[in-house]
């Protein structure tokens, strides 16, 4: 299994991305829409509407890698918990990348009942 956080800093492009887009269009989106450098050696994650697959764009210094992953049954419902804000990109910690790949939210929340029982 490829551990994305080992490749470099990981950014998640929130909202839906047309999964038919290829390297050039995704790199252009990173540069033009979010003012980030697609040649930086950072990893950029994109997700479509079904949230059961994603693409990762990565520049290794010689060329681009476009990784595509589709989840089958590994997550609780076979989907990732992808943030919805279409105009946002977020920097993820290695822990957040792992949570996302396991189907968990990148912003875990503690319910009031859990918090009351904790204190």
N, CA, C and O of each residue as an XYZ file, in Angstrom:
476
protein
N       0.840     -1.176      0.000
C       0.000      0.000      0.000
C       0.892      1.248      0.000
O       1.912      1.290      0.687
N       0.511      2.222     -0.748
C       1.229      3.485     -0.809
C       0.751      4.369      0.337
O      -0.449      4.590      0.501
N       1.684      4.868      1.118
C       1.339      5.801      2.196
C       1.574      7.205      1.653
O       2.717      7.644      1.524
N       0.488      7.908      1.335
C       0.573      9.203      0.674
C       1.390     10.222      1.452
O       2.110     11.022      0.853
N       1.291     10.207      2.759
C       2.013     11.196      3.556
C       3.527     10.984      3.492
O       4.283     11.894      3.833
N       3.988      9.801      3.062
C       5.423      9.573      2.889
C       5.957     10.277      1.643
O       7.163     10.500      1.536
N       5.089     10.628      0.707
C       5.514     11.282     -0.529
C       5.818     12.764     -0.311
O       6.688     13.322     -0.980
N       5.125     13.389      0.599
C       5.284     14.822      0.859
C       4.060     15.351      1.564
O       3.186     14.586      1.972
N       3.996     16.665      1.708
C       2.830     17.306      2.318
C       1.598     16.997      1.473
O       1.645     17.086      0.246
N       0.504     16.639      2.123
C      -0.730     16.282      1.427
C      -1.751     17.397      1.592
O      -1.991     17.885      2.697
N      -2.340     17.787      0.481
C      -3.423     18.764      0.453
C      -4.678     18.087     -0.077
O      -4.616     17.289     -1.012
N      -5.800     18.405      0.518
C      -7.081     17.889      0.044
C      -7.833     19.034     -0.629
O      -8.031     20.100     -0.046
N      -8.244     18.788     -1.859
C      -9.073     19.749     -2.591
C     -10.510     19.391     -2.248
O     -11.028     18.368     -2.695
N     -11.148     20.239     -1.455
C     -12.487     19.943     -0.940
C     -13.538     20.035     -2.040
O     -13.302     20.617     -3.099
N     -14.683     19.460     -1.775
C     -15.783     19.479     -2.735
C     -15.597     18.425     -3.819
O     -14.680     17.605     -3.767
N     -16.485     18.469     -4.796
C     -16.473     17.496     -5.897
C     -15.563     17.956     -7.018
O     -15.545     19.133     -7.379
N     -14.814     17.024     -7.558
C     -13.990     17.261     -8.739
C     -14.444     16.281     -9.812
O     -14.708     15.114     -9.522
N     -14.534     16.752    -11.037
C     -14.873     15.879    -12.162
C     -13.739     14.871    -12.322
O     -12.619     15.243    -12.671
N     -14.023     13.618    -12.071
C     -12.983     12.592    -12.084
C     -12.511     12.238    -13.495
O     -11.607     11.416    -13.652
N     -13.100     12.837    -14.507
C     -12.602     12.637    -15.866
C     -11.393     13.515    -16.145
O     -10.713     13.330    -17.155
N     -11.118     14.464    -15.267
C      -9.984     15.370    -15.455
C      -8.666     14.624    -15.321
O      -8.524     13.711    -14.507
N      -7.718     15.032    -16.132
C      -6.404     14.405    -16.132
C      -5.352     15.278    -15.482
O      -5.664     16.267    -14.819
N      -4.102     14.896    -15.681
C      -2.971     15.562    -15.037
C      -2.951     17.056    -15.320
O      -2.880     17.859    -14.389
N      -3.011     17.438    -16.587
C      -2.876     18.859    -16.936
C      -3.981     19.711    -16.329
O      -3.714     20.799    -15.818
N      -5.204     19.233    -16.378
C      -6.326     20.003    -15.841
C      -6.256     20.091    -14.316
O      -6.529     21.146    -13.744
N      -5.895     18.996    -13.662
C      -5.783     19.014    -12.200
C      -4.631     19.922    -11.752
O      -4.769     20.679    -10.791
N      -3.505     19.839    -12.449
C      -2.364     20.710    -12.114
C      -2.729     22.175    -12.317
O      -2.352     23.031    -11.516
N      -3.453     22.459    -13.376
C      -3.899     23.821    -13.642
C      -4.845     24.317    -12.545
O      -4.776     25.477    -12.139
N      -5.717     23.445    -12.075
C      -6.646     23.806    -11.000
C      -5.876     24.153     -9.728
O      -6.190     25.134     -9.054
N      -4.877     23.352     -9.407
C      -4.057     23.605     -8.218
C      -3.405     24.983     -8.313
O      -3.399     25.745     -7.346
N      -2.860     25.292     -9.481
C      -2.140     26.555     -9.674
C      -3.084     27.757     -9.759
O      -2.895     28.749     -9.054
N      -4.089     27.668    -10.615
C      -4.946     28.823    -10.901
C      -5.997     29.096     -9.823
O      -6.212     30.245     -9.435
N      -6.643     28.047     -9.347
C      -7.742     28.240     -8.400
C      -7.254     28.413     -6.956
O      -7.844     29.165     -6.181
N      -6.172     27.709     -6.603
C      -5.736     27.705     -5.210
C      -4.360     28.353     -5.000
O      -3.874     28.433     -3.872
N      -3.746     28.807     -6.077
C      -2.465     29.506     -6.016
C      -1.384     28.684     -5.313
O      -0.586     29.216     -4.541
N      -1.372     27.371     -5.595
C      -0.351     26.468     -5.068
C       0.477     25.951     -6.236
O       0.029     25.989     -7.382
N       1.664     25.476     -5.956
C       2.587     25.030     -6.992
C       2.451     23.522     -7.229
O       2.827     22.737     -6.359
N       1.925     23.102     -8.377
C       1.781     21.673     -8.634
C       3.119     20.961     -8.862
O       3.160     19.731     -8.891
N       4.219     21.719     -9.026
C       5.555     21.150     -9.192
C       6.328     21.105     -7.873
O       7.544     20.912     -7.880
N       5.652     21.279     -6.763
C       6.291     21.423     -5.457
C       6.705     20.107     -4.813
O       7.441     20.120     -3.826
N       6.258     18.980     -5.336
C       6.517     17.702     -4.679
C       5.505     17.405     -3.586
O       5.683     16.473     -2.802
N       4.446     18.195     -3.536
C       3.363     17.952     -2.585
C       2.307     17.077     -3.261
O       2.271     16.981     -4.488
N       1.471     16.458     -2.483
C       0.414     15.574     -2.982
C      -0.906     16.328     -2.900
O      -1.222     16.933     -1.876
N      -1.677     16.288     -3.987
C      -2.978     16.949     -4.034
C      -4.045     15.886     -4.273
O      -3.975     15.132     -5.243
N      -5.031     15.831     -3.383
C      -6.097     14.834     -3.467
C      -7.374     15.452     -4.007
O      -7.739     16.568     -3.638
N      -8.053     14.717     -4.889
C      -9.300     15.146     -5.515
C     -10.305     14.004     -5.398
O      -9.942     12.832     -5.500
N     -11.565     14.357     -5.185
C     -12.605     13.343     -5.029
C     -13.821     13.701     -5.874
O     -14.165     14.875     -6.012
N     -14.467     12.690     -6.439
C     -15.695     12.895     -7.197
C     -16.905     12.883     -6.283
O     -16.778     12.854     -5.059
N     -18.075     12.905     -6.890
C     -19.318     12.980     -6.136
C     -19.664     11.743     -5.337
O     -20.327     11.844     -4.305
N     -19.227     10.565     -5.792
C     -19.620      9.340     -5.097
C     -18.808      9.085     -3.831
O     -19.215      8.272     -3.001
N     -17.685      9.751     -3.664
C     -16.819      9.686     -2.486
C     -16.301      8.284     -2.186
O     -15.910      8.002     -1.054
N     -16.291      7.411     -3.174
C     -15.708      6.092     -2.975
C     -14.404      5.936     -3.762
O     -13.828      4.849     -3.817
N     -13.946      7.038     -4.372
C     -12.704      7.021     -5.138
C     -12.071      8.401     -5.126
O     -12.748      9.415     -4.956
N     -10.773      8.416     -5.309
C     -10.070      9.687     -5.351
C      -8.884      9.580     -6.293
O      -8.445      8.489     -6.656
N      -8.376     10.749     -6.678
C      -7.148     10.844     -7.453
C      -6.142     11.628     -6.629
O      -6.495     12.557     -5.902
N      -4.881     11.232     -6.756
C      -3.785     11.947     -6.112
C      -2.812     12.386     -7.193
O      -2.358     11.571     -7.996
N      -2.495     13.663     -7.214
C      -1.558     14.236     -8.169
C      -0.256     14.524     -7.428
O      -0.257     15.175     -6.383
N       0.864     14.029     -7.984
C       2.149     14.164     -7.311
C       3.254     14.362     -8.345
O       3.350     13.600     -9.307
N       4.084     15.378     -8.148
C       5.246     15.652     -8.991
C       6.475     15.098     -8.287
O       6.756     15.488     -7.154
N       7.217     14.193     -8.930
C       8.383     13.571     -8.288
C       9.714     14.196     -8.698
O      10.774     13.670     -8.357
N       9.671     15.307     -9.423
C      10.880     15.966     -9.873
C      11.211     15.672    -11.329
O      11.958     16.414    -11.968
N      10.647     14.581    -11.849
C      10.870     14.204    -13.245
C       9.580     14.152    -14.046
O       9.591     14.263    -15.272
N       8.487     13.985    -13.351
C       7.190     13.888    -14.016
C       6.088     13.734    -12.980
O       6.335     13.605    -11.781
N       4.869     13.752    -13.488
C       3.703     13.619    -12.614
C       3.309     12.158    -12.444
O       3.436     11.338    -13.353
N       2.836     11.877    -11.264
C       2.142     10.627    -10.965
C       0.680     10.997    -10.766
O       0.369     11.956    -10.060
N      -0.210     10.245    -11.382
C      -1.645     10.395    -11.130
C      -2.124      9.059    -10.594
O      -2.282      8.090    -11.336
N      -2.350      9.032     -9.297
C      -2.794      7.809     -8.634
C      -4.309      7.836     -8.522
O      -4.907      8.876     -8.247
N      -4.914      6.690     -8.737
C      -6.369      6.577     -8.671
C      -6.695      5.414     -7.753
O      -6.173      4.313     -7.928
N      -7.550      5.653     -6.782
C      -7.945      4.582     -5.875
C      -9.454      4.554     -5.747
O     -10.107      5.588     -5.604
N      -9.991      3.344     -5.802
C     -11.425      3.128     -5.564
C     -11.550      2.156     -4.399
O     -10.950      1.081     -4.401
N     -12.336      2.550     -3.405
C     -12.562      1.703     -2.245
C     -13.638      0.675     -2.567
O     -14.645      0.990     -3.201
N     -13.417     -0.537     -2.129
C     -14.409     -1.591     -2.332
C     -15.216     -1.815     -1.057
O     -16.407     -1.508     -1.018
N     -14.584     -2.344     -0.020
C     -15.315     -2.655      1.209
C     -14.576     -2.243      2.470
O     -15.074     -2.477      3.571
N     -13.404     -1.639      2.341
C     -12.568     -1.347      3.499
C     -13.185     -0.373      4.490
O     -13.001     -0.526      5.698
N     -13.895      0.602      4.014
C     -14.510      1.587      4.906
C     -15.887      1.111      5.326
O     -16.456      0.214      4.703
N     -16.420      1.703      6.371
C     -17.722      1.298      6.909
C     -18.789      1.258      5.821
O     -19.535      0.284      5.717
N     -18.864      2.302      5.016
C     -19.872      2.330      3.960
C     -19.225      2.406      2.584
O     -19.900      2.711      1.600
N     -17.916      2.130      2.501
C     -17.224      2.166      1.218
C     -16.963      3.572      0.707
O     -16.642      3.751     -0.468
N     -17.096      4.573      1.570
C     -16.921      5.968      1.158
C     -15.996      6.697      2.117
O     -15.814      6.302      3.269
N     -15.418      7.779      1.599
C     -14.589      8.635      2.430
C     -15.433      9.788      2.944
O     -16.448     10.148      2.348
N     -15.009     10.348      4.032
C     -15.685     11.502      4.628
C     -14.990     12.750      4.093
O     -14.116     13.313      4.752
N     -15.387     13.182      2.885
C     -14.708     14.258      2.167
C     -15.348     15.601      2.462
O     -16.570     15.720      2.361
N     -14.572     16.621      2.824
C     -15.139     17.956      3.085
C     -15.838     18.520      1.856
O     -15.418     18.262      0.728
N     -16.893     19.281      2.067
C     -17.781     19.714      0.983
C     -17.470     21.081      0.375
O     -17.886     21.336     -0.755
N     -16.758     21.971      1.069
C     -16.562     23.331      0.593
C     -15.770     23.356     -0.707
O     -14.567     23.096     -0.710
N     -16.437     23.666     -1.803
C     -15.889     23.603     -3.156
C     -14.708     24.543     -3.391
O     -13.873     24.269     -4.254
N     -14.620     25.631     -2.652
C     -13.585     26.643     -2.892
C     -12.436     26.565     -1.895
O     -11.762     27.564     -1.646
N     -12.212     25.396     -1.327
C     -11.228     25.281     -0.263
C     -10.244     24.150     -0.541
O     -10.604     23.105     -1.083
N      -9.017     24.381     -0.161
C      -7.995     23.350     -0.141
C      -7.407     23.363      1.262
O      -7.212     24.430      1.844
N      -7.123     22.188      1.807
C      -6.618     22.105      3.179
C      -5.335     21.293      3.229
O      -5.172     20.304      2.514
N      -4.442     21.729      4.078
C      -3.214     20.985      4.350
C      -3.546     19.935      5.400
O      -4.138     20.256      6.430
N      -3.171     18.688      5.152
C      -3.479     17.606      6.078
C      -2.234     17.124      6.799
O      -1.141     17.095      6.233
N      -2.414     16.750      8.044
C      -1.336     16.100      8.791
C      -1.297     14.632      8.356
O      -2.268     14.141      7.782
N      -0.200     13.928      8.618
C      -0.166     12.490      8.299
C      -1.298     11.710      8.970
O      -1.834     10.768      8.387
N      -1.663     12.104     10.196
C      -2.771     11.424     10.890
C      -4.092     11.654     10.154
O      -4.894     10.731     10.013
N      -4.315     12.882      9.686
C      -5.548     13.178      8.966
C      -5.624     12.399      7.654
O      -6.705     11.961      7.260
N      -4.505     12.224      6.981
C      -4.486     11.422      5.749
C      -4.894      9.994      6.070
O      -5.708      9.406      5.358
N      -4.335      9.430      7.135
C      -4.696      8.068      7.542
C      -6.182      7.965      7.889
O      -6.849      7.007      7.500
N      -6.696      8.955      8.623
C      -8.124      8.948      8.980
C      -8.989      8.963      7.724
O      -9.949      8.200      7.612
N      -8.642      9.837      6.780
C      -9.410      9.958      5.540
C      -9.434      8.641      4.780
O     -10.480      8.225      4.284
N      -8.279      7.984      4.688
C      -8.184      6.722      3.951
C      -8.955      5.596      4.633
O      -9.284      4.592      4.002
N      -9.240      5.765      5.919
C     -10.012      4.768      6.662
C     -11.497      5.112      6.716
O     -12.286      4.378      7.309
N     -11.881      6.238      6.091
C     -13.285      6.612      6.055
C     -13.723      7.521      7.182
O     -14.911      7.817      7.312
N     -12.787      7.970      7.997
C     -13.123      8.848      9.109
C     -13.012     10.304      8.684
O     -12.396     10.619      7.666
N     -13.605     11.178      9.461
C     -13.519     12.603      9.216
C     -12.114     13.096      9.528
O     -11.447     12.577     10.423
N     -11.668     14.110      8.777
C     -10.364     14.699      9.081
C     -10.466     15.649     10.268
O      -9.452     16.133     10.770
N     -11.689     15.913     10.716
C     -11.937     16.749     11.892
C     -12.822     15.976     12.863
O     -14.029     16.211     12.928
N     -12.225     15.052     13.619
C     -13.053     14.251     14.525
C     -13.767     15.133     15.546
O     -13.214     16.110     16.050
N     -14.990     14.764     15.829
C     -15.800     15.531     16.779
C     -16.152     14.637     17.958
O     -16.393     13.440     17.803
N     -16.176     15.233     19.120
C     -16.579     14.509     20.316
C     -18.005     14.943     20.636
O     -18.293     16.133     20.758
N     -18.879     13.973     20.767
C     -20.260     14.321     21.083
C     -20.351     14.795     22.536
O     -19.478     14.511     23.356
N     -21.409     15.509     22.826
C     -21.593     16.032     24.175
C     -21.673     14.901     25.188
O     -21.130     15.012     26.288
N     -22.348     13.809     24.823
C     -22.488     12.673     25.742
C     -21.109     12.082     26.063
O     -20.831     11.749     27.215
N     -20.260     11.954     25.065
C     -18.923     11.428     25.286
C     -18.109     12.375     26.158
O     -17.400     11.939     27.066
N     -18.213     13.667     25.880
C     -17.471     14.661     26.651
C     -17.927     14.666     28.111
O     -17.102     14.780     29.017
N     -19.248     14.542     28.346
C     -19.759     14.531     29.731
C     -19.230     13.305     30.474
O     -18.850     13.404     31.641
N     -19.202     12.156     29.809
C     -18.717     10.927     30.455
C     -17.227     10.977     30.713
O     -16.723     10.304     31.612
N     -16.525     11.771     29.931
C     -15.079     11.869     30.070
C     -14.708     12.663     31.322
O     -13.735     12.331     32.000
N     -15.469     13.698     31.630
C     -15.125     14.593     32.737
C     -15.770     14.176     34.012
O     -15.581     14.825     35.041
